[in-house]
Amino acid sequence: MRRASRALLGLFLLGTAAAGAAECKGRVYLTIDTGHMEPAEAIVAILRKHDVRATFFLANEPTKRGDSSLDPSWAPFWRQLAAEGHAFGNHTWRHWYFRRDVGADKVAYVSRDGKTELLDQAGFCAELRRVESAFNDMTGRSLDPIWRVPGGRTTPRALAFARGCGYPRHVHWNEAGFLGDELPSERYPNSKLRDRALATIKSGDIMMMHLGIWSRRDPFWPELDPLIAGLKARGLCFGTLAQGRG
């Protein structure tokens, strides 16, 4: 009797899993870059509500509480996300911008206020490995071998340097997946951004938003709740970029 019951239970679970797979008409990928971190816990609560795993790209950015996003004080936050199965990529330590290749072996790394450093392969890797080290100290695990350049603009040498540092895959985002949370809310109100995303995002798209944007007056992040619900209602499932894309 017990053996028969276990067999019936196994068939039920298999059927449930198959039904769930059949309902998935495509897969999309939510990526979230660090920011001023004020809405970080609320954004993660939305992900938990919908049982969604995201891919986070980490840089050491100033936060509204006066520290920075990779300070040890954020260890409980990142450790919990790691335990919940999210993916994590490198977004550089200082969140500067790679503007151009210089000479035979350097790339220009430029701050928001115009300060420029010329990085060779070793300097480039040191910038990325500071993120690796901080994340590993806080969570006990490594970053996934993916990275995203700040500002979305890279160079051929920066891509080659990253491969040499153990990051073979640079992750951009799709035009439809640009959620617009960094755009001025006066010209791009939340409802417009949400409706555009719901209408245009399709299977395979990579979406991008932030854990807080300093410049936007009306934060977009609360729209993540209806956005996820709407995309799921269309039959789209969510995956992480550590699981591959397809």
Protein Blocks (a to p, Z undefined) as FASTA:
>chain_A
ZZmmmmmmmmmmmmmmmmmmmmpgbdcdddddddehlmmmmmmmmmmmnopacddddddd
ddfkopafkbfklmmmmmmmmmnopacddebjnlpacfbdehjlbccdddfkopacdddf
klmmmmmmmmmmmmmmmnopacdfbdddehhiacfklmmmmmmnopabccdddfklmnol
mbcfklmcfklmmmmmmmmgcghiacdddehifklmbafklmmmmmmmmmmmnopacddf
knopZZ
